[in-house]
């Protein structure tokens, strides 16, 4: 095994050992699969090693998604929150990364909102231009709104005739927040949601602190 291969395998084993997973059983499952992957790798059974390690990485990403979901904003006054959902998108270049989302519904009304956190996805780098070039954001109809924990703030736009709008924000160059809402009278719920996001905790879960 090359030095590079040994380093990569050792780093993955160390990562699993230091993760705070929900139960001993799940921690054992992850470390056992990594150990099997290492055994296959050292024996030259690369396909088998890849399968074991991909399973372990999937479980680790599931824990990351669970932790990230805890940073989502609570439902604003007059709204309710639905359970967060996540997906590890792999295999297709344009759909790589982690997506976690949560839906909100207006109590006694037709308003709906969907909040998404997209990390390590090509979409993140595509959105950088809007935050580094104010003219691009302005031409797209966005206005800047201040958000604690986000030096660049967030970008918001609202269409009064369509009663819909969205707010977007970058988090440390690795993650992208998008919140869109429909059947709303104004942009108040969008501002409440983006300002209610636990940004400091999110940065911690993404390893940005």
C-alpha positions in Angstrom: 0.0 0.0 0.0 1.3 3.5 -0.9 2.0 6.1 1.7 -0.9 8.2 0.3 -3.3 5.2 0.5 -2.2 4.5 4.1 -2.7 8.2 5.0 -6.2 8.3 3.5 -7.3 5.1 5.1 -5.9 6.2 8.5 -7.6 9.5 8.2 -11.0 7.9 7.6 -10.5 5.5 10.6 -9.6 8.5 12.8 -12.7 10.4 11.6 -15.0 7.5 12.6 -13.3 7.2 16.0 -13.8 10.8 16.8 -17.4 11.2 15.6 -20.1 11.5 18.3 -22.7 9.1 16.7 -26.1 8.6 18.3 -25.6 5.1 19.8 -22.8 2.7 20.5 -24.3 0.2 18.0 -24.2 2.7 15.1 -20.7 3.8 16.0 -19.6 0.1 16.0 -21.3 -0.4 12.7 -19.4 2.5 11.1 -16.0 1.6 12.5 -16.5 -2.1 11.7 -17.3 -1.3 8.0 -14.3 1.0 7.9 -12.1 -1.8 9.3 -13.5 -4.2 6.7 -12.8 -1.6 4.0 -9.2 -1.3 5.2 -8.8 -5.1 5.2 -10.2 -5.3 1.6 -8.0 -2.4 0.5 -4.8 -4.0 1.9 -5.7 -7.3 0.3 -6.1 -5.5 -3.1 -9.9 -6.1 -3.2 -10.6 -2.5 -4.2 -14.2 -2.8 -5.3 -15.1 -4.5 -2.0 -13.2 -1.8 -0.1 -15.0 1.0 -1.9 -18.4 -0.6 -1.0 -17.6 -0.8 2.7 -16.2 2.8 2.8 -19.1 4.2 0.8 -21.5 2.7 3.3 -19.6 4.2 6.2 -19.5 7.6 4.5 -23.2 7.5 4.0 -23.9 6.9 7.7 -21.5 9.7 8.6 -23.3 12.1 6.2 -26.6 11.0 7.7 -25.4 12.1 11.1 -24.1 15.4 9.7 -27.5 16.0 8.1 -29.3 15.3 11.4 -27.0 17.8 13.2 -27.6 20.4 10.5 -31.3 20.0 10.7 -31.1 21.2 14.3 -29.8 24.6 13.2 -32.9 25.4 11.0 -35.1 28.2 12.2 -38.2 27.6 14.3 -41.5 28.4 12.8 -42.4 32.1 12.9 -45.5 33.2 14.8 -48.6 32.0 13.0 -46.7 29.2 11.2 -46.0 25.5 11.9 -42.9 23.5 11.0 -42.7 20.1 9.4 -40.0 17.5 9.8 -36.7 18.2 8.0 -35.6 15.9 5.2 -32.1 15.2 3.9 -30.5 13.5 1.0 -26.9 12.6 0.1 -26.7 13.2 -3.6 -23.8 11.3 -5.2 -23.0 9.8 -8.5 -24.1 12.6 -10.8 -21.7 15.5 -11.0 -24.2 18.3 -10.9 -26.0 16.7 -7.9 -23.2 16.0 -5.5 -23.2 17.1 -1.9 -25.7 17.3 0.9 -29.2 18.8 0.8 -31.3 19.3 4.0 -34.7 20.9 3.9 -37.6 21.8 6.1 -41.1 22.9 5.1 -43.3 25.4 6.9 -47.0 26.1 6.7 -49.1 29.0 7.7 -51.6 28.2 10.4 -55.1 28.8 9.1 -53.8 30.1 5.8 -52.4 29.0 2.4 -48.9 30.2 2.9 -46.1 27.7 2.5 -42.3 28.0 2.8 -39.4 25.7 2.1 -36.0 26.2 3.6 -32.9 24.4 2.1 -29.3 24.0 3.1 -27.1 22.9 0.3 -23.5 22.0 1.1 -20.5 20.9 -1.0 -22.5 21.2 -4.2 -21.5 22.9 -7.5 -24.5 25.2 -7.0 -22.7 26.9 -4.1 -19.8 28.1 -6.3 -22.3 29.3 -8.9 -24.0 31.5 -6.4 -20.8 33.2 -5.3 -21.0 35.7 -8.2 -24.3 37.2 -6.8 -22.6 37.9 -3.5 -19.4 39.3 -4.8 -21.0 41.4 -7.6 -23.9 43.6 -6.3 -24.8 44.5 -9.9 -25.6 40.8 -10.6 -27.8 40.5 -7.6 -29.6 43.8 -8.3 -30.3 42.8 -11.9 -31.8 39.6 -10.7 -34.2 41.6 -8.5 -32.5 41.0 -5.1 -32.0 43.4 -2.2 -29.6 42.9 0.6 -30.8 42.2 4.1 -28.6 42.1 7.2 -28.4 38.7 9.1 -26.3 38.2 12.2 -23.5 35.8 11.6 -23.4 36.4 7.9 -20.9 39.2 7.0 -22.3 39.4 3.4 -25.9 39.3 4.7 -28.6 37.7 2.6 -30.3 38.5 -0.7 -34.1 38.8 -0.8 -36.7 39.4 -3.4 -40.5 39.5 -3.3 -43.1 39.6 -6.0 -46.2 41.3 -4.8 -48.4 40.3 -7.7 -47.5 36.6 -7.4 -47.4 36.7 -3.6 -44.2 34.8 -3.5 -40.5 35.4 -2.8 -37.2 34.0 -1.8 -34.1 34.7 0.3 -30.6 33.3 -0.3 -27.4 33.4 1.6 -23.9 32.0 1.5 -22.3 30.3 4.5 -18.5 30.3 4.6 -18.2 29.5 0.9 -19.2 25.9 1.4 -22.9 26.1 1.9 -25.9 27.8 0.4 -29.2 28.7 2.1 -32.3 29.2 0.1 -35.8 29.9 1.5 -38.8 30.3 -0.8 -42.3 31.1 0.1 -45.7 31.2 -1.7 -49.1 32.7 -0.9 -47.7 35.3 1.4 -48.7 39.0 1.8 -45.2 40.3 2.2 -41.6 39.4 2.9 -41.8 39.3 6.6 -41.9 35.5 7.0 -38.8 35.3 4.7 -36.9 37.7 6.9 -38.0 36.0 10.1 -36.8 32.6 8.8 -33.4 33.7 7.6 -32.8 35.7 10.7 -34.0 32.8 12.9 -31.4 30.4 11.4 -28.9 29.3 14.0 -25.9 30.5 11.9 -23.2 30.0 14.5 -24.3 26.4 15.2 -24.5 25.8 11.4 -21.0 27.0 10.9 -19.9 24.6 13.7 -21.6 21.6 12.1 -19.9 22.5 8.8 -16.5 22.8 10.4 -16.2 26.5 9.6 -15.3 27.6 13.1 
